[in-house]
Amino acid sequence: MVVFVRNQTFRGRKRGGLKQALYGSGNDELRQLQAAISERQERIAQLELELFDMRAEVAEFEHELEGRVGLLKRQIERLEKQIEDARRQAARRAQWGDRADSPDIPEDVVEQFRKTWKRSDRPPQPPPKKKINQATKEELKTIYRKLAKRFHPDLVTDLEEKKWREAQMAKVNQAYSESDVAGLLSFDENVEWTPIHSPKSQEDDVATLRNEIQRLDGVITALERDLRELINSETVKWMLDVSMARKAGQDLLRAMEKDLLARVTQLQNELASIT
Protein backbone atom coordinates (compact mmCIF):
# COMPACT_ATOMS: atom_id res chain seq x y z
CA MET A 1 0.00 0.00 0.00
CA VAL A 2 2.76 2.30 0.85
CA VAL A 3 4.59 1.34 -2.29
CA PHE A 4 1.44 2.00 -4.33
CA VAL A 5 1.05 5.43 -2.84
CA ARG A 6 4.66 6.26 -3.50
CA ASN A 7 4.42 5.07 -7.09
CA GLN A 8 1.18 6.96 -7.51
CA THR A 9 2.79 10.07 -6.08
CA PHE A 10 5.82 9.63 -8.28
CA ARG A 11 3.71 9.14 -11.38
CA GLY A 12 1.67 12.23 -10.51
CA ARG A 13 4.78 14.32 -10.16
CA LYS A 14 6.10 12.97 -13.43
CA ARG A 15 2.91 13.84 -15.28
CA GLY A 16 2.89 17.30 -13.72
CA GLY A 17 6.52 17.84 -14.62
CA LEU A 18 5.88 16.78 -18.21
CA LYS A 19 2.87 19.10 -18.46
CA GLN A 20 4.91 21.98 -17.07
CA ALA A 21 7.77 21.20 -19.41
CA LEU A 22 5.44 21.17 -22.42
CA TYR A 23 3.85 24.43 -21.29
CA GLY A 24 7.26 26.01 -20.84
CA SER A 25 8.36 24.74 -24.22
CA GLY A 26 5.29 26.27 -25.80
CA ASN A 27 5.99 29.58 -24.10
CA ASP A 28 9.58 29.47 -25.35
CA GLU A 29 8.36 28.96 -28.90
CA LEU A 30 5.94 31.87 -28.57
CA ARG A 31 8.69 34.08 -27.20
CA GLN A 32 10.99 33.12 -30.06
CA LEU A 33 8.31 33.84 -32.64
CA GLN A 34 7.46 37.17 -31.01
CA ALA A 35 11.15 38.07 -31.00
CA ALA A 36 11.36 37.18 -34.70
CA ILE A 37 8.36 39.43 -35.39
CA SER A 38 9.95 42.26 -33.42
CA GLU A 39 13.15 41.94 -35.48
CA ARG A 40 11.17 42.17 -38.69
CA GLN A 41 9.24 45.18 -37.43
CA GLU A 42 12.57 46.88 -36.68
CA ARG A 43 13.75 46.09 -40.21
CA ILE A 44 10.56 47.48 -41.75
CA ALA A 45 10.86 50.69 -39.72
CA GLN A 46 14.49 51.10 -40.82
CA LEU A 47 13.67 50.47 -44.49
CA GLU A 48 10.78 52.92 -44.34
CA LEU A 49 13.09 55.56 -42.90
CA GLU A 50 15.71 54.96 -45.60
CA LEU A 51 13.06 55.18 -48.31
CA PHE A 52 11.59 58.37 -46.88
CA ASP A 53 15.02 60.04 -46.64
CA MET A 54 16.05 58.89 -50.12
CA ARG A 55 12.83 60.16 -51.70
CA ALA A 56 13.25 63.49 -49.92
CA GLU A 57 16.84 63.80 -51.23
CA VAL A 58 15.69 62.96 -54.76
CA ALA A 59 12.90 65.57 -54.56
CA GLU A 60 15.37 68.18 -53.32
CA PHE A 61 17.81 67.35 -56.12
CA GLU A 62 15.06 67.49 -58.75
CA HIS A 63 14.05 70.89 -57.38
CA GLU A 64 17.63 72.15 -57.72
CA LEU A 65 17.91 70.63 -61.19
CA GLU A 66 14.69 72.32 -62.23
CA GLY A 67 15.89 75.65 -60.91
CA ARG A 68 19.23 75.54 -62.71
CA VAL A 69 18.55 73.81 -66.02
CA GLY A 70 14.77 73.41 -66.22
CA LEU A 71 14.25 76.74 -67.98
CA LEU A 72 16.89 75.91 -70.59
CA LYS A 73 15.44 72.44 -71.19
CA ARG A 74 11.98 73.89 -71.76
CA GLN A 75 13.45 76.53 -74.06
CA ILE A 76 15.08 73.74 -76.07
CA GLU A 77 11.78 71.87 -76.24
CA ARG A 78 10.02 74.99 -77.50
CA LEU A 79 12.70 75.58 -80.13
CA GLU A 80 12.55 71.96 -81.25
CA LYS A 81 8.79 72.25 -81.62
CA GLN A 82 9.10 75.52 -83.51
CA ILE A 83 11.59 73.88 -85.86
CA GLU A 84 9.27 70.90 -86.31
CA ASP A 85 6.33 73.20 -87.00
CA ALA A 86 8.40 75.30 -89.40
CA ARG A 87 9.49 72.20 -91.33
CA ARG A 88 5.93 70.88 -91.43
CA GLN A 89 4.68 74.24 -92.65
CA ALA A 90 7.39 74.36 -95.28
CA ALA A 91 6.35 70.88 -96.45
CA ARG A 92 2.70 71.99 -96.62
CA ARG A 93 3.64 75.04 -98.65
CA ALA A 94 5.68 72.85 -100.98
CA GLN A 95 2.69 70.53 -101.40
CA TRP A 96 -0.22 73.00 -101.46
CA GLY A 97 1.39 76.29 -102.42
CA ASP A 98 -0.67 79.35 -101.49
CA ARG A 99 -3.51 77.11 -100.25
CA ALA A 100 -1.34 75.72 -97.40
CA ASP A 101 -3.04 77.95 -94.79
CA SER A 102 -6.56 77.35 -96.06
CA PRO A 103 -8.96 75.64 -93.59
CA ASP A 104 -10.00 73.35 -96.44
CA ILE A 105 -6.62 71.64 -96.39
CA PRO A 106 -6.59 68.65 -93.96
CA GLU A 107 -4.41 68.92 -90.90
CA ASP A 108 -1.34 66.70 -90.57
CA VAL A 109 -2.03 63.57 -88.48
CA VAL A 110 1.10 64.15 -86.38
CA GLU A 111 -0.04 67.66 -85.58
CA GLN A 112 -3.46 66.37 -84.53
CA PHE A 113 -1.83 63.94 -82.10
CA ARG A 114 0.48 66.61 -80.70
CA LYS A 115 -2.45 68.89 -79.90
CA THR A 116 -4.37 66.20 -78.04
CA TRP A 117 -1.43 64.83 -76.05
CA LYS A 118 0.04 66.91 -73.23
CA ARG A 119 2.29 66.04 -70.31
CA SER A 120 3.40 67.64 -67.09
CA ASP A 121 7.19 67.70 -66.88
CA ARG A 122 7.79 69.77 -63.78
CA PRO A 123 8.58 67.82 -60.62
CA PRO A 124 6.75 68.88 -57.46
CA GLN A 125 8.63 71.43 -55.41
CA PRO A 126 9.65 70.09 -51.99
CA PRO A 127 9.02 72.30 -48.96
CA PRO A 128 12.05 74.27 -47.69
CA LYS A 129 14.06 72.25 -45.19
CA LYS A 130 15.01 73.60 -41.80
CA LYS A 131 18.69 73.71 -40.90
CA ILE A 132 19.29 71.20 -38.11
CA ASN A 133 22.41 69.82 -36.49
CA GLN A 134 23.57 66.21 -36.63
CA ALA A 135 22.36 65.39 -33.12
CA THR A 136 18.85 66.52 -33.99
CA LYS A 137 18.96 64.49 -37.22
CA GLU A 138 19.84 61.35 -35.26
CA GLU A 139 17.12 62.07 -32.73
CA LEU A 140 14.58 62.47 -35.54
CA LYS A 141 15.63 59.17 -37.09
CA THR A 142 15.41 57.35 -33.76
CA ILE A 143 11.92 58.69 -33.03
CA TYR A 144 10.78 57.97 -36.59
CA ARG A 145 11.89 54.33 -36.41
CA LYS A 146 10.07 53.91 -33.11
CA LEU A 147 6.87 55.44 -34.47
CA ALA A 148 7.08 53.45 -37.71
CA LYS A 149 7.06 50.28 -35.61
CA ARG A 150 3.91 51.50 -33.88
CA PHE A 151 1.96 52.95 -36.79
CA HIS A 152 3.19 51.47 -40.09
CA PRO A 153 0.04 50.15 -41.83
CA ASP A 154 1.85 47.17 -43.38
CA LEU A 155 2.50 45.73 -39.93
CA VAL A 156 -1.15 44.69 -39.54
CA THR A 157 -3.80 42.90 -41.60
CA ASP A 158 -6.99 44.23 -39.99
CA LEU A 159 -8.50 46.70 -42.47
CA GLU A 160 -9.88 49.09 -39.87
CA GLU A 161 -6.60 49.22 -37.96
CA LYS A 162 -4.69 49.62 -41.24
CA LYS A 163 -6.81 52.66 -42.11
CA TRP A 164 -6.21 54.14 -38.65
CA ARG A 165 -2.47 53.50 -38.95
CA GLU A 166 -2.33 55.12 -42.39
CA ALA A 167 -3.74 58.34 -40.93
CA GLN A 168 -1.26 58.24 -38.04
CA MET A 169 1.69 57.47 -40.32
CA ALA A 170 0.81 60.35 -42.62
CA LYS A 171 1.08 62.71 -39.63
CA VAL A 172 4.37 61.11 -38.59
CA ASN A 173 5.79 61.57 -42.11
CA GLN A 174 4.69 65.19 -42.16
CA ALA A 175 6.33 65.92 -38.80
CA TYR A 176 9.52 64.13 -39.85
CA SER A 177 9.71 66.01 -43.15
CA GLU A 178 9.42 69.26 -41.19
CA SER A 179 12.11 68.14 -38.67
CA ASP A 180 9.55 68.62 -35.92
CA VAL A 181 10.98 66.75 -32.93
CA ALA A 182 8.24 67.96 -30.57
CA GLY A 183 5.58 66.91 -33.05
CA LEU A 184 7.05 63.41 -33.35
CA LEU A 185 7.36 63.06 -29.59
CA SER A 186 3.71 64.01 -29.18
CA PHE A 187 2.70 60.81 -30.96
CA ASP A 188 3.89 58.82 -27.94
CA GLU A 189 0.83 60.16 -26.14
CA ASN A 190 -1.59 58.87 -28.78
CA VAL A 191 -4.12 56.24 -27.79
CA GLU A 192 -3.16 52.86 -29.19
CA TRP A 193 -5.47 50.83 -31.37
CA THR A 194 -7.37 48.41 -29.15
CA PRO A 195 -8.53 45.39 -31.15
CA ILE A 196 -10.91 42.83 -29.68
CA HIS A 197 -9.12 39.52 -29.12
CA SER A 198 -11.02 36.27 -28.97
CA PRO A 199 -9.52 33.55 -26.78
CA LYS A 200 -7.18 31.23 -28.66
CA SER A 201 -5.25 28.09 -27.91
CA GLN A 202 -1.48 28.08 -27.75
CA GLU A 203 -1.39 26.20 -31.07
CA ASP A 204 -3.51 28.92 -32.66
CA ASP A 205 -1.18 31.60 -31.32
CA VAL A 206 1.85 29.80 -32.74
CA ALA A 207 0.19 29.45 -36.15
CA THR A 208 -0.86 33.12 -36.12
CA LEU A 209 2.67 34.28 -35.29
CA ARG A 210 4.22 32.10 -37.99
CA ASN A 211 1.82 33.49 -40.57
CA GLU A 212 2.64 37.00 -39.42
CA ILE A 213 6.37 36.33 -39.82
CA GLN A 214 5.74 35.15 -43.37
CA ARG A 215 3.65 38.23 -44.14
CA LEU A 216 6.25 40.61 -42.69
CA ASP A 217 8.94 38.91 -44.76
CA GLY A 218 6.86 39.84 -47.82
CA VAL A 219 6.64 43.46 -46.66
CA ILE A 220 10.42 43.56 -46.16
CA THR A 221 11.00 42.12 -49.64
CA ALA A 222 8.75 44.76 -51.20
CA LEU A 223 10.43 47.63 -49.31
CA GLU A 224 13.90 46.35 -50.19
CA ARG A 225 12.85 46.15 -53.84
CA ASP A 226 11.51 49.72 -53.78
CA LEU A 227 14.68 51.00 -52.16
CA ARG A 228 16.88 49.08 -54.60
CA GLU A 229 14.95 50.41 -57.60
CA LEU A 230 15.23 53.97 -56.29
CA ILE A 231 18.96 53.64 -55.62
CA ASN A 232 19.52 52.24 -59.12
CA SER A 233 17.38 54.91 -60.82
CA GLU A 234 19.01 57.31 -63.27
CA THR A 235 18.06 60.29 -61.08
CA VAL A 236 19.91 58.92 -58.06
CA LYS A 237 22.94 57.97 -60.16
CA TRP A 238 23.05 61.50 -61.55
CA MET A 239 22.53 62.92 -58.05
CA LEU A 240 25.50 60.90 -56.75
CA ASP A 241 27.67 62.01 -59.68
CA VAL A 242 26.86 65.65 -58.93
CA SER A 243 27.60 65.14 -55.23
CA MET A 244 30.96 63.41 -55.89
CA ALA A 245 31.94 66.12 -58.35
CA ARG A 246 31.19 68.83 -55.79
CA LYS A 247 33.47 67.14 -53.30
CA ALA A 248 36.18 67.30 -55.95
CA GLY A 249 35.50 71.00 -56.53
CA GLN A 250 33.58 70.55 -59.79
CA ASP A 251 30.08 71.67 -60.77
CA LEU A 252 28.43 69.22 -63.15
CA LEU A 253 25.23 71.24 -63.26
CA ARG A 254 27.17 74.25 -64.44
CA ALA A 255 28.67 72.11 -67.20
CA MET A 256 25.16 70.97 -68.13
CA GLU A 257 24.02 74.60 -68.26
CA LYS A 258 26.82 75.39 -70.73
CA ASP A 259 25.89 72.42 -72.94
CA LEU A 260 22.23 73.41 -72.91
CA LEU A 261 23.06 77.01 -73.75
CA ALA A 262 25.11 75.77 -76.71
CA ARG A 263 22.16 73.64 -77.80
CA VAL A 264 19.82 76.66 -77.54
CA THR A 265 22.12 78.67 -79.80
CA GLN A 266 22.31 75.81 -82.30
CA LEU A 267 18.54 75.44 -82.45
CA GLN A 268 17.99 79.21 -82.77
CA ASN A 269 20.34 79.27 -85.77
CA GLU A 270 18.58 76.25 -87.26
CA LEU A 271 15.15 77.87 -86.83
CA ALA A 272 16.41 81.10 -88.42
CA SER A 273 17.64 79.18 -91.44
CA ILE A 274 14.23 77.57 -91.97
CA THR A 275 12.10 80.67 -91.49
C-alpha positions in Angstrom: 0.0 0.0 0.0 2.8 2.3 0.8 4.6 1.3 -2.3 1.4 2.0 -4.3 1.0 5.4 -2.8 4.7 6.3 -3.5 4.4 5.1 -7.1 1.2 7.0 -7.5 2.8 10.1 -6.1 5.8 9.6 -8.3 3.7 9.1 -11.4 1.7 12.2 -10.5 4.8 14.3 -10.2 6.1 13.0 -13.4 2.9 13.8 -15.3 2.9 17.3 -13.7 6.5 17.8 -14.6 5.9 16.8 -18.2 2.9 19.1 -18.5 4.9 22.0 -17.1 7.8 21.2 -19.4 5.4 21.2 -22.4 3.8 24.4 -21.3 7.3 26.0 -20.8 8.4 24.7 -24.2 5.3 26.3 -25.8 6.0 29.6 -24.1 9.6 29.5 -25.3 8.4 29.0 -28.9 5.9 31.9 -28.6 8.7 34.1 -27.2 11.0 33.1 -30.1 8.3 33.8 -32.6 7.5 37.2 -31.0 11.2 38.1 -31.0 11.4 37.2 -34.7 8.4 39.4 -35.4 10.0 42.3 -33.4 13.2 41.9 -35.5 11.2 42.2 -38.7 9.2 45.2 -37.4 12.6 46.9 -36.7 13.7 46.1 -40.2 10.6 47.5 -41.8 10.9 50.7 -39.7 14.5 51.1 -40.8 13.7 50.5 -44.5 10.8 52.9 -44.3 13.1 55.6 -42.9 15.7 55.0 -45.6 13.1 55.2 -48.3 11.6 58.4 -46.9 15.0 60.0 -46.6 16.1 58.9 -50.1 12.8 60.2 -51.7 13.3 63.5 -49.9 16.8 63.8 -51.2 15.7 63.0 -54.8 12.9 65.6 -54.6 15.4 68.2 -53.3 17.8 67.3 -56.1 15.1 67.5 -58.7 14.0 70.9 -57.4 17.6 72.2 -57.7 17.9 70.6 -61.2 14.7 72.3 -62.2 15.9 75.7 -60.9 19.2 75.5 -62.7 18.6 73.8 -66.0 14.8 73.4 -66.2 14.2 76.7 -68.0 16.9 75.9 -70.6 15.4 72.4 -71.2 12.0 73.9 -71.8 13.5 76.5 -74.1 15.1 73.7 -76.1 11.8 71.9 -76.2 10.0 75.0 -77.5 12.7 75.6 -80.1 12.6 72.0 -81.2 8.8 72.3 -81.6 9.1 75.5 -83.5 11.6 73.9 -85.9 9.3 70.9 -86.3 6.3 73.2 -87.0 8.4 75.3 -89.4 9.5 72.2 -91.3 5.9 70.9 -91.4 4.7 74.2 -92.7 7.4 74.4 -95.3 6.4 70.9 -96.4 2.7 72.0 -96.6 3.6 75.0 -98.7 5.7 72.9 -101.0 2.7 70.5 -101.4 -0.2 73.0 -101.5 1.4 76.3 -102.4 -0.7 79.3 -101.5 -3.5 77.1 -100.2 -1.3 75.7 -97.4 -3.0 77.9 -94.8 -6.6 77.4 -96.1 -9.0 75.6 -93.6 -10.0 73.4 -96.4 -6.6 71.6 -96.4 -6.6 68.6 -94.0 -4.4 68.9 -90.9 -1.3 66.7 -90.6 -2.0 63.6 -88.5 1.1 64.1 -86.4 0.0 67.7 -85.6 -3.5 66.4 -84.5 -1.8 63.9 -82.1 0.5 66.6 -80.7 -2.4 68.9 -79.9 -4.4 66.2 -78.0 -1.4 64.8 -76.0 0.0 66.9 -73.2 2.3 66.0 -70.3 3.4 67.6 -67.1 7.2 67.7 -66.9 7.8 69.8 -63.8 8.6 67.8 -60.6 6.7 68.9 -57.5 8.6 71.4 -55.4 9.7 70.1 -52.0 9.0 72.3 -49.0 12.0 74.3 -47.7 14.1 72.3 -45.2 15.0 73.6 -41.8 18.7 73.7 -40.9 19.3 71.2 -38.1 22.4 69.8 -36.5 23.6 66.2 -36.6 22.4 65.4 -33.1 18.8 66.5 -34.0 19.0 64.5 -37.2 19.8 61.3 -35.3 17.1 62.1 -32.7 14.6 62.5 -35.5 15.6 59.2 -37.1 15.4 57.3 -33.8 11.9 58.7 -33.0 10.8 58.0 -36.6 11.9 54.3 -36.4 10.1 53.9 -33.1 6.9 55.4 -34.5 7.1 53.5 -37.7 7.1 50.3 -35.6 3.9 51.5 -33.9 2.0 52.9 -36.8 3.2 51.5 -40.1 0.0 50.1 -41.8 1.8 47.2 -43.4 2.5 45.7 -39.9 -1.2 44.7 -39.5 -3.8 42.9 -41.6 -7.0 44.2 -40.0 -8.5 46.7 -42.5 -9.9 49.1 -39.9 -6.6 49.2 -38.0 -4.7 49.6 -41.2 -6.8 52.7 -42.1 -6.2 54.1 -38.6 -2.5 53.5 -38.9 -2.3 55.1 -42.4 -3.7 58.3 -40.9 -1.3 58.2 -38.0 1.7 57.5 -40.3 0.8 60.4 -42.6 1.1 62.7 -39.6 4.4 61.1 -38.6 5.8 61.6 -42.1 4.7 65.2 -42.2 6.3 65.9 -38.8 9.5 64.1 -39.9 9.7 66.0 -43.2 9.4 69.3 -41.2 12.1 68.1 -38.7 9.5 68.6 -35.9 11.0 66.8 -32.9 8.2 68.0 -30.6 5.6 66.9 -33.1 7.0 63.4 -33.3 7.4 63.1 -29.6 3.7 64.0 -29.2 2.7 60.8 -31.0 3.9 58.8 -27.9 0.8 60.2 -26.1 -1.6 58.9 -28.8 -4.1 56.2 -27.8 -3.2 52.9 -29.2 -5.5 50.8 -31.4 -7.4 48.4 -29.1 -8.5 45.4 -31.1 -10.9 42.8 -29.7 -9.1 39.5 -29.1 -11.0 36.3 -29.0 -9.5 33.6 -26.8 -7.2 31.2 -28.7 -5.3 28.1 -27.9 -1.5 28.1 -27.7 -1.4 26.2 -31.1 -3.5 28.9 -32.7 -1.2 31.6 -31.3 1.9 29.8 -32.7 0.2 29.4 -36.1 -0.9 33.1 -36.1 2.7 34.3 -35.3 4.2 32.1 -38.0 1.8 33.5 -40.6 2.6 37.0 -39.4 6.4 36.3 -39.8 5.7 35.1 -43.4 3.7 38.2 -44.1 6.2 40.6 -42.7 8.9 38.9 -44.8 6.9 39.8 -47.8 6.6 43.5 -46.7 10.4 43.6 -46.2 11.0 42.1 -49.6 8.8 44.8 -51.2 10.4 47.6 -49.3 13.9 46.4 -50.2 12.8 46.2 -53.8 11.5 49.7 -53.8 14.7 51.0 -52.2 16.9 49.1 -54.6 14.9 50.4 -57.6 15.2 54.0 -56.3 19.0 53.6 -55.6 19.5 52.2 -59.1 17.4 54.9 -60.8 19.0 57.3 -63.3 18.1 60.3 -61.1 19.9 58.9 -58.1 22.9 58.0 -60.2 23.0 61.5 -61.6 22.5 62.9 -58.1 25.5 60.9 -56.7 27.7 62.0 -59.7 26.9 65.7 -58.9 27.6 65.1 -55.2 31.0 63.4 -55.9 31.9 66.1 -58.4 31.2 68.8 -55.8 33.5 67.1 -53.3 36.2 67.3 -55.9 35.5 71.0 -56.5 33.6 70.5 -59.8 30.1 71.7 -60.8 28.4 69.2 -63.1 25.2 71.2 -63.3 27.2 74.3 -64.4 28.7 72.1 -67.2 25.2 71.0 -68.1 24.0 74.6 -68.3 26.8 75.4 -70.7 25.9 72.4 -72.9 22.2 73.4 -72.9 23.1 77.0 -73.8 25.1 75.8 -76.7 22.2 73.6 -77.8 19.8 76.7 -77.5 22.1 78.7 -79.8 22.3 75.8 -82.3 18.5 75.4 -82.5 18.0 79.2 -82.8 20.3 79.3 -85.8 18.6 76.3 -87.3 15.2 77.9 -86.8 16.4 81.1 -88.4 17.6 79.2 -91.4 14.2 77.6 -92.0 12.1 80.7 -91.5 
